[in-house]
Amino acid sequence: MSEHTHDHDHHEAEGPHVSLKEYVIGFVLAVILTVIPFWLVMGNVFESSTTTALLILSFMVVQIVVHMVFFLHMNFHSEGGWNMLALIFTLVLVFITLAGSLWVMISLNANMMPGMMG
């Protein structure tokens, strides 16, 4: 059996150049996207709980994207497509989580408070 030697130049993987400013922007956006849903619920802003729930879920999705971009530094140009695969995996998990949460909430509402269904 012949022994192969491979002389590869090992270059440091050049990651994204991230500054403190980008982390601060991500943090501020994350705080805003957390405070608004709390305000929607605690302030009873909308008469319809369905509208409130849909807005909260949409803020959740936006916050996941903010975390992926500002804290995980995911974009469409790096890592040879692995970031895109990670994004697709995250979106599938978000869909499963949202659908499962809505299913559980609707089932609990129907079974524990049958008079409340419209």
FENPERA-V103927 format. One record per run of one state. SS is the DSSP state (A for helix, B for strand, O for the rest). FROM is the first residue (numbers start at 0). TO is the last residue. If there is no record, write none. Layout:
SS:FROM:TO ; SS:FROM:TO
This chain:
O:0:18 ; A:19:41 ; O:42:47 ; A:48:69 ; O:70:77 ; A:78:111 ; O:112:112 ; A:113:115 ; O:116:117
